[in-house]
Amino acid sequence: MRPREMRSRADRLHLPLRAGVQAQRAADQLH
């Protein structure tokens, strides 16, 4: 596998994680 492919795959994994963390923080602020 090329480094670029691995990087794009990692980005795809990290973006949802980041969105989940931000959603959790927003929910914590609401409560």
LINQUI-V720124 format. One record per residue. RES is the residue in one small letter. NEAR is the number of other C-alpha atoms within 10 Angstrom. Layout:
# LINQUI-V720124
RES_NEAR ; RES_NEAR
This chain:
# LINQUI-V720124
m_5 ; r_6 ; p_8 ; r_9 ; e_10 ; m_11 ; r_11 ; s_11 ; r_11 ; a_11 ; d_12 ; r_11 ; l_11 ; h_12 ; l_11 ; p_11 ; l_12 ; r_11 ; a_11 ; g_12 ; v_12 ; q_12 ; a_12 ; q_12 ; r_11 ; a_11 ; a_10 ; d_9 ; q_8 ; l_7 ; h_5
